[in-house]
Amino acid sequence: MRPLERPLGEPGDDAVTGTRGADAPVAGTDLLERVLEPHNLQRALHQVRRHQGAPGIDGRTVDDLEAHLQTHWPTIRAALVAGS
């Protein structure tokens, strides 16, 4: 079976690289800092809720996670930024 081929330059090629629109790289901005921005985290939490995400290996539900993060987020964020 021959794989399907798509000519280069078709609309949508840039979406594969993640460089279109708001997803385009920002010069001088650390990727981890962008990921940890409150807007991105709230959006991720909303996505998990919308898709009715199951509890993780620790059994923590999305609702439990939100309460946990309200208390422990500064420590968790500092550990992530530090790479620990």
Backbone as CSV, one residue per row, in Angstrom:
resi,resn,N_x,N_y,N_z,CA_x,CA_y,CA_z,C_x,C_y,C_z
1,MET,0.848,-1.172,0.000,0.000,0.000,0.000,0.895,1.236,0.000
2,ARG,0.596,2.174,-0.873,1.385,3.392,-0.996,0.830,4.467,-0.055
3,PRO,1.685,5.129,0.739,1.177,6.169,1.648,0.645,7.360,0.858
4,LEU,-0.334,8.022,1.426,-0.873,9.226,0.804,0.164,10.326,0.860
5,GLU,0.247,11.095,-0.190,1.189,12.210,-0.228,0.418,13.497,-0.383
6,ARG,0.902,14.523,0.274,0.297,15.844,0.183,1.328,16.808,-0.343
7,PRO,1.018,17.562,-1.372,2.009,18.516,-1.871,2.306,19.579,-0.824
8,LEU,3.559,20.016,-0.809,3.941,21.076,0.127,3.240,22.373,-0.243
9,GLY,3.032,23.197,0.746,2.437,24.494,0.505,0.925,24.527,0.588
10,GLU,0.312,23.407,0.914,-1.139,23.404,1.079,-1.506,24.145,2.353
11,PRO,-2.676,24.772,2.372,-3.109,25.394,3.621,-3.143,24.358,4.737
12,GLY,-2.669,24.755,5.885,-2.652,23.852,7.028,-1.280,23.302,7.324
13,ASP,-0.324,23.468,6.395,1.028,22.975,6.639,1.652,23.628,7.866
14,ASP,1.380,24.924,8.055,1.980,25.622,9.187,1.407,25.158,10.515
15,ALA,0.183,24.624,10.537,-0.416,24.154,11.784,0.351,22.962,12.337
16,VAL,0.952,22.184,11.468,1.731,21.033,11.907,2.955,21.485,12.686
17,THR,3.521,22.621,12.312,4.716,23.118,12.989,4.382,23.944,14.223
18,GLY,3.113,24.314,14.387,2.720,25.088,15.564,3.177,26.517,15.516
19,THR,3.320,27.094,14.333,3.827,28.456,14.233,2.813,29.421,13.649
20,ARG,1.544,29.108,13.746,0.531,29.975,13.161,-0.182,30.750,14.257
21,GLY,-0.490,31.991,13.995,-1.317,32.811,14.879,-0.758,32.931,16.285
22,ALA,-1.631,32.728,17.272,-1.259,32.902,18.676,-0.249,31.862,19.138
23,ASP,-0.100,30.767,18.376,0.849,29.725,18.774,2.262,30.012,18.311
24,ALA,2.459,31.096,17.574,3.780,31.406,17.054,4.744,31.684,18.202
25,PRO,6.007,31.280,18.042,6.999,31.532,19.091,7.144,33.022,19.364
26,VAL,7.393,33.354,20.610,7.597,34.744,21.000,9.052,34.912,21.373
27,ALA,9.735,35.790,20.680,11.159,36.000,20.932,11.382,36.471,22.362
28,GLY,12.356,35.868,23.034,12.718,36.291,24.380,11.808,35.760,25.474
29,THR,10.863,34.907,25.145,9.953,34.373,26.154,10.250,32.899,26.359
30,ASP,10.460,32.514,27.575,10.730,31.124,27.911,9.452,30.305,27.764
31,LEU,9.546,29.158,27.105,8.376,28.318,26.861,7.708,27.891,28.169
32,LEU,8.496,27.492,29.151,7.916,27.069,30.426,7.126,28.204,31.067
33,GLU,7.639,29.410,30.998,6.914,30.557,31.555,5.569,30.734,30.863
34,ARG,5.549,30.532,29.541,4.288,30.648,28.802,3.310,29.557,29.222
35,VAL,3.808,28.341,29.396,2.949,27.231,29.805,2.349,27.507,31.181
36,LEU,3.129,28.096,32.066,2.694,28.318,33.438,1.888,29.603,33.638
37,GLU,1.607,30.315,32.565,0.780,31.521,32.688,-0.615,31.124,33.178
38,PRO,-1.192,31.909,34.075,-2.501,31.572,34.634,-3.564,31.290,33.564
39,HIS,-3.561,32.063,32.492,-4.556,31.858,31.437,-4.440,30.454,30.839
40,ASN,-3.221,29.999,30.574,-3.018,28.671,30.001,-3.422,27.572,30.975
41,LEU,-3.122,27.745,32.235,-3.480,26.742,33.235,-4.989,26.662,33.427
42,GLN,-5.646,27.818,33.449,-7.103,27.823,33.580,-7.754,27.173,32.364
43,ARG,-7.188,27.436,31.191,-7.712,26.835,29.970,-7.556,25.311,30.000
44,ALA,-6.413,24.842,30.486,-6.178,23.398,30.586,-7.156,22.762,31.569
45,LEU,-7.364,23.400,32.697,-8.304,22.886,33.693,-9.719,22.829,33.113
46,HIS,-10.088,23.862,32.374,-11.403,23.887,31.730,-11.545,22.740,30.730
47,GLN,-10.486,22.472,29.957,-10.511,21.389,28.976,-10.723,20.041,29.661
48,VAL,-10.022,19.817,30.762,-10.153,18.551,31.484,-11.571,18.394,32.016
49,ARG,-12.116,19.475,32.562,-13.503,19.429,33.048,-14.476,19.139,31.916
50,ARG,-14.294,19.836,30.795,-15.201,19.684,29.665,-15.187,18.259,29.123
51,HIS,-14.008,17.629,29.157,-13.888,16.261,28.654,-14.109,15.228,29.759
52,GLN,-14.543,15.704,30.922,-14.826,14.838,32.066,-13.640,13.939,32.382
53,GLY,-12.480,14.572,32.543,-11.250,13.841,32.814,-11.344,12.989,34.063
54,ALA,-10.764,11.821,33.975,-10.761,10.878,35.095,-9.672,11.265,36.093
55,PRO,-9.810,10.835,37.344,-8.761,11.102,38.330,-7.433,10.488,37.888
56,GLY,-6.355,11.101,38.343,-5.027,10.599,38.018,-4.658,9.411,38.878
57,ILE,-3.407,9.003,38.791,-2.938,7.840,39.535,-3.075,8.047,41.044
58,ASP,-3.055,9.315,41.473,-3.198,9.620,42.901,-4.663,9.672,43.335
59,GLY,-5.600,9.490,42.385,-7.016,9.488,42.726,-7.626,10.874,42.864
60,ARG,-6.847,11.913,42.609,-7.323,13.284,42.772,-8.237,13.670,41.601
61,THR,-9.422,14.163,41.915,-10.346,14.607,40.881,-9.988,16.029,40.447
62,VAL,-10.621,16.498,39.382,-10.373,17.863,38.913,-10.768,18.866,39.989
63,ASP,-11.893,18.616,40.651,-12.325,19.523,41.721,-11.325,19.517,42.878
64,ASP,-10.799,18.345,43.220,-9.786,18.258,44.272,-8.518,18.999,43.851
65,LEU,-8.172,18.866,42.573,-6.967,19.516,42.064,-7.054,21.022,42.202
66,GLU,-8.200,21.573,41.849,-8.354,23.026,41.936,-8.139,23.516,43.368
67,ALA,-8.728,22.848,44.345,-8.553,23.237,45.747,-7.097,23.078,46.178
68,HIS,-6.466,21.998,45.745,-5.055,21.746,46.087,-4.161,22.847,45.510
69,LEU,-4.412,23.211,44.244,-3.578,24.228,43.601,-3.754,25.603,44.228
70,GLN,-4.963,25.910,44.705,-5.178,27.207,45.345,-4.271,27.363,46.560
71,THR,-4.008,26.264,47.236,-3.160,26.300,48.432,-1.674,26.153,48.097
72,HIS,-1.355,25.240,47.189,0.043,24.842,46.981,0.684,25.344,45.692
73,TRP,-0.043,26.120,44.862,0.492,26.515,43.568,1.836,27.243,43.632
74,PRO,2.050,28.215,44.516,3.351,28.909,44.510,4.538,27.944,44.678
75,THR,4.400,26.964,45.545,5.475,25.988,45.771,5.661,25.087,44.555
76,ILE,4.553,24.634,43.968,4.614,23.760,42.800,5.249,24.499,41.620
77,ARG,4.816,25.747,41.408,5.349,26.545,40.301,6.853,26.776,40.464
78,ALA,7.274,27.111,41.670,8.699,27.348,41.916,9.514,26.083,41.634
79,ALA,8.989,24.916,42.014,9.684,23.656,41.751,9.770,23.379,40.258
80,LEU,8.703,23.658,39.520,8.718,23.448,38.071,9.740,24.361,37.394
81,VAL,9.752,25.634,37.777,10.687,26.598,37.190,12.127,26.214,37.530
82,ALA,12.331,25.713,38.743,13.677,25.314,39.166,14.119,23.994,38.545
83,GLY,13.177,23.282,37.960,13.515,21.993,37.347,13.556,20.849,38.324
84,SER,12.976,21.055,39.496,12.969,19.980,40.486,11.581,19.401,40.582
